[in-house]
Amino acid sequence: MTKDKFDWRAKLDTDNSLRFNALVAQVSKYEHVYKDSPDPQKIQMWLGLLEICKRQDAILKRLDVIERKLFVRDEKKREGILGDLDNY
Protein backbone atom coordinates (compact mmCIF):
# COMPACT_ATOMS: atom_id res chain seq x y z
CA MET A 1 0.00 0.00 0.00
CA THR A 2 1.47 3.33 -1.04
CA LYS A 3 0.89 6.53 0.80
CA ASP A 4 -0.66 9.33 -1.28
CA LYS A 5 1.57 12.34 -1.74
CA PHE A 6 0.38 15.32 0.31
CA ASP A 7 -0.40 18.30 -1.94
CA TRP A 8 0.45 21.17 0.38
CA ARG A 9 0.44 23.71 -2.45
CA ALA A 10 -3.28 23.16 -3.00
CA LYS A 11 -3.87 24.22 0.61
CA LEU A 12 -2.23 27.64 0.19
CA ASP A 13 -4.47 30.69 0.06
CA THR A 14 -4.43 32.74 -3.13
CA ASP A 15 -2.00 35.40 -1.89
CA ASN A 16 0.58 32.90 -0.66
CA SER A 17 0.13 30.77 -3.76
CA LEU A 18 0.96 33.80 -5.93
CA ARG A 19 4.02 34.57 -3.79
CA PHE A 20 5.17 30.98 -3.93
CA ASN A 21 4.81 30.83 -7.70
CA ALA A 22 6.76 34.08 -8.06
CA LEU A 23 9.56 32.66 -5.91
CA VAL A 24 9.59 29.44 -7.96
CA ALA A 25 9.87 31.55 -11.12
CA GLN A 26 12.86 33.40 -9.62
CA VAL A 27 14.55 30.13 -8.64
CA SER A 28 13.96 28.63 -12.08
CA LYS A 29 16.45 31.20 -13.45
CA TYR A 30 19.12 29.03 -11.81
CA GLU A 31 18.08 25.80 -13.50
CA HIS A 32 21.56 25.50 -14.98
CA VAL A 33 22.88 25.19 -11.41
CA TYR A 34 20.60 22.40 -10.18
CA LYS A 35 19.36 20.49 -13.22
CA ASP A 36 22.16 17.88 -13.24
CA SER A 37 22.32 17.57 -9.47
CA PRO A 38 21.46 14.28 -7.75
CA ASP A 39 19.26 16.29 -5.32
CA PRO A 40 17.88 19.31 -7.22
CA GLN A 41 15.09 19.96 -4.71
CA LYS A 42 17.57 20.71 -1.95
CA ILE A 43 19.48 23.11 -4.17
CA GLN A 44 16.22 24.78 -5.22
CA MET A 45 15.41 25.38 -1.55
CA TRP A 46 18.78 27.02 -0.93
CA LEU A 47 18.40 29.12 -4.07
CA GLY A 48 14.96 30.22 -2.87
CA LEU A 49 16.52 31.29 0.41
CA LEU A 50 19.22 33.14 -1.54
CA GLU A 51 16.53 35.05 -3.48
CA ILE A 52 14.81 36.01 -0.23
CA CYS A 53 18.14 37.22 1.22
CA LYS A 54 18.79 39.30 -1.90
CA ARG A 55 15.38 40.94 -1.53
CA GLN A 56 16.03 41.61 2.15
CA ASP A 57 19.39 43.21 1.34
CA ALA A 58 17.74 45.46 -1.24
CA ILE A 59 15.12 46.54 1.30
CA LEU A 60 17.78 47.28 3.92
CA LYS A 61 19.74 49.40 1.45
CA ARG A 62 16.64 51.39 0.54
CA LEU A 63 15.78 51.84 4.21
CA ASP A 64 19.30 53.08 4.92
CA VAL A 65 18.98 55.69 2.16
CA ILE A 66 15.63 56.84 3.56
CA GLU A 67 17.02 57.02 7.11
CA ARG A 68 20.00 59.07 5.97
CA LYS A 69 17.81 61.52 4.09
CA LEU A 70 15.35 61.93 6.93
CA PHE A 71 17.44 61.81 10.07
CA VAL A 72 21.08 62.54 9.33
CA ARG A 73 20.71 66.17 10.43
CA ASP A 74 20.00 65.30 14.04
CA GLU A 75 21.90 62.19 15.12
CA LYS A 76 20.31 62.11 18.59
CA LYS A 77 16.84 62.19 17.09
CA ARG A 78 17.87 59.51 14.58
CA GLU A 79 19.12 57.20 17.32
CA GLY A 80 15.90 57.71 19.29
CA ILE A 81 13.69 56.91 16.35
CA LEU A 82 15.77 53.89 15.37
CA GLY A 83 15.62 52.68 18.98
CA ASP A 84 11.86 53.04 18.92
CA LEU A 85 11.69 51.07 15.68
CA ASP A 86 13.89 48.33 17.16
CA ASN A 87 11.64 48.14 20.22
CA TYR A 88 8.50 48.03 18.08
C-alpha positions in Angstrom: 0.0 0.0 0.0 1.5 3.3 -1.0 0.9 6.5 0.8 -0.7 9.3 -1.3 1.6 12.3 -1.7 0.4 15.3 0.3 -0.4 18.3 -1.9 0.5 21.2 0.4 0.4 23.7 -2.4 -3.3 23.2 -3.0 -3.9 24.2 0.6 -2.2 27.6 0.2 -4.5 30.7 0.1 -4.4 32.7 -3.1 -2.0 35.4 -1.9 0.6 32.9 -0.7 0.1 30.8 -3.8 1.0 33.8 -5.9 4.0 34.6 -3.8 5.2 31.0 -3.9 4.8 30.8 -7.7 6.8 34.1 -8.1 9.6 32.7 -5.9 9.6 29.4 -8.0 9.9 31.6 -11.1 12.9 33.4 -9.6 14.6 30.1 -8.6 14.0 28.6 -12.1 16.4 31.2 -13.5 19.1 29.0 -11.8 18.1 25.8 -13.5 21.6 25.5 -15.0 22.9 25.2 -11.4 20.6 22.4 -10.2 19.4 20.5 -13.2 22.2 17.9 -13.2 22.3 17.6 -9.5 21.5 14.3 -7.8 19.3 16.3 -5.3 17.9 19.3 -7.2 15.1 20.0 -4.7 17.6 20.7 -1.9 19.5 23.1 -4.2 16.2 24.8 -5.2 15.4 25.4 -1.5 18.8 27.0 -0.9 18.4 29.1 -4.1 15.0 30.2 -2.9 16.5 31.3 0.4 19.2 33.1 -1.5 16.5 35.0 -3.5 14.8 36.0 -0.2 18.1 37.2 1.2 18.8 39.3 -1.9 15.4 40.9 -1.5 16.0 41.6 2.2 19.4 43.2 1.3 17.7 45.5 -1.2 15.1 46.5 1.3 17.8 47.3 3.9 19.7 49.4 1.4 16.6 51.4 0.5 15.8 51.8 4.2 19.3 53.1 4.9 19.0 55.7 2.2 15.6 56.8 3.6 17.0 57.0 7.1 20.0 59.1 6.0 17.8 61.5 4.1 15.3 61.9 6.9 17.4 61.8 10.1 21.1 62.5 9.3 20.7 66.2 10.4 20.0 65.3 14.0 21.9 62.2 15.1 20.3 62.1 18.6 16.8 62.2 17.1 17.9 59.5 14.6 19.1 57.2 17.3 15.9 57.7 19.3 13.7 56.9 16.3 15.8 53.9 15.4 15.6 52.7 19.0 11.9 53.0 18.9 11.7 51.1 15.7 13.9 48.3 17.2 11.6 48.1 20.2 8.5 48.0 18.1 
